[in-house]
């Protein structure tokens, strides 16, 4: 019944402490999009889910790596497994490797999403194929915290071909781009490892960004928009 | 931090695949991972250069490759003299001495580097002994690790390992059993029997060793000699026994035993007996003992027996590698045994031979002369003989050549291949009188047209026969070398350079292999020879490097690094001797490749230094 209600925007129950933490996050100053990359923090994120269906599948894990002042700080990284009422199916587990027990023993949704928000602060988000990550995170925040998550995102799946038009027709997936820059991955399809690879891709793209005067997050969003137009027109 | 997340754990895991991180405690690796930042450098981008001032960041390569270029003028040039790969770190020297780096570090391909702030680097030095150890003695440390790997490879079957660099003091098993020289032999033998010991040392009132007697001596000195048991001990003992100080190394004792045919060495300090070292103590597990081999060689009355001994030498060599005997000592022991082998062969071949009455000296040349012969290297030898006024050198030579031919063939049978086009005593041009040699050398020095032969000859060492002839020749050579000739020798020494570029390029030489002699050890050997001729002395390459550097005020640290590098290459050659001079990259582990690159870097440094010295 509770699950059913939540589909209709039922407000999840938060403890007092949790409500206070959520309020504190909401009270933070909005993201600064015009600060130079060399002096700002942004967070590269990747998610694991119970499947690829945006409407039906659930968020299982978030991995995130922060890039601060142009460098990845290994300690400023997080990974969290969200507790599942229902364990995802066998084939799905084989992809991300988060087993049934781990899923059941994950962090309860409200707590998990609060942890994510507090780690994120108001830093802008970056991902590869944002639509997927964004949809899953938005929905989990709505369900877990009742939060309508309005946050700046940038999608490297559009940024990379915008910077390397000569490769746009041959490089599509994260793996393609990792191959181009010799980026390795210590555990592909683990959220944190994929977030790290995406962050490394972001660093590798910086050389062309400098050449194109893409120096801050707002420039990045513009570049992405232009590429979306190109794709749509082209 | 409660539990490190998978990224930090994976980072620690990745680092732990490489030295020095592989010997660091897990907690220190996690401490490190927590403080690492990750940055990217596009191909060609400069990571760090001299103009950046004192080094502030410690870099560990996560993936990719970094090239070090010694000066800006050479930047972009393909002649990178340093290349670093995944798991390797830089700049150690600059960080430790808080100075700017001397080279420009540039990404050779798209490269990700872990970066640690200098303050954290210093903190890690304090926390982790393994890390500190590595940073302060990089090459020495890698060599140590490599040696352990080799020992493990060779010593799978042996349970106990005896380092040849242990001091004798550490090998003494207990108080020596002694007696007064007047003690009746019967009483001494009773004591030996009761205590189950094989030898007895007679000492005076001050503990000074006067003589030694072993059970081995019982047969011929007492029983066969028909001596009664009531004689005093001093009648049958070997007087004035050989002693070594307690700080002498096991290696020294082994050499003395081999050279003199002893089975025991007395350890004495300030004239007082401290203990007794037996051959068994030195080679407790060896099936083939050093003294046994040298004894067998001395006693051999037929070439077939010597051939057998040659096999034993190989077996012993294998055992010594297993025991972790240092390369320098290893090759010296090997040379000593090979010398004995040659000497005995010469003695046997001279029996009833017309050459027997001649005054001549058999010379070891080239690697054998430097006491650096590896297993299976070609034989290089020659003869110097005396020809007095009025004597016909040609006639003497005609007596010597058939004999030399037999010795050369015998050595080939022992596993030292003939060198048909190079120095062999049975070639008429390598069997000369003292005067002829001087004449030839004056020509060589003046023209500089036979440098390969000259260099082989300059390594000469007497092995058998009239040593004074060889020594006179050697003294004369040192004074006869002209500055112009030294210049030519230097050019010759610099004609080959160490391999450069990426690891794979190393092996692009011939058929996918690297000539480890021509482009490796020979670089050190040739440079050391010039240094020794110009300033120093010394017979082996490390001796020459140390002596030459001392005479030319080159830092001992440099000299030691060059010796280490050279000895490592020699060790590789020993291990891979089946493959000849070519090294197959697949045979090397990551550690070896890395040390080899460092050794090549040292070779380049040595060459640069040699060129400077000669220009001055």
Boltz contact constraints between the chains, C-beta under 6 A:
constraints:
  - contact:
      token1: [A, 71]
      token2: [B, 37]
      max_distance: 6.0
  - contact:
      token1: [A, 71]
      token2: [B, 39]
      max_distance: 6.0
  - contact:
      token1: [A, 72]
      token2: [B, 38]
      max_distance: 6.0
  - contact:
      token1: [A, 73]
      token2: [B, 37]
      max_distance: 6.0
  - contact:
      token1: [A, 74]
      token2: [B, 11]
      max_distance: 6.0
  - contact:
      token1: [A, 74]
      token2: [B, 33]
      max_distance: 6.0
  - contact:
      token1: [A, 74]
      token2: [B, 36]
      max_distance: 6.0
  - contact:
      token1: [A, 75]
      token2: [B, 34]
      max_distance: 6.0
  - contact:
      token1: [A, 77]
      token2: [B, 7]
      max_distance: 6.0
  - contact:
      token1: [A, 79]
      token2: [B, 5]
      max_distance: 6.0
  - contact:
      token1: [A, 79]
      token2: [B, 6]
      max_distance: 6.0
  - contact:
      token1: [A, 181]
      token2: [B, 110]
      max_distance: 6.0
  - contact:
      token1: [A, 182]
      token2: [B, 110]
      max_distance: 6.0
  - contact:
      token1: [A, 184]
      token2: [B, 63]
      max_distance: 6.0
  - contact:
      token1: [A, 186]
      token2: [B, 10]
      max_distance: 6.0
  - contact:
      token1: [A, 192]
      token2: [B, 6]
      max_distance: 6.0
  - contact:
      token1: [A, 192]
      token2: [B, 7]
      max_distance: 6.0
  - contact:
      token1: [A, 196]
      token2: [B, 7]
      max_distance: 6.0
  - contact:
      token1: [A, 203]
      token2: [B, 40]
      max_distance: 6.0
  - contact:
      token1: [A, 204]
      token2: [B, 40]
      max_distance: 6.0
  - contact:
      token1: [A, 207]
      token2: [B, 42]
      max_distance: 6.0
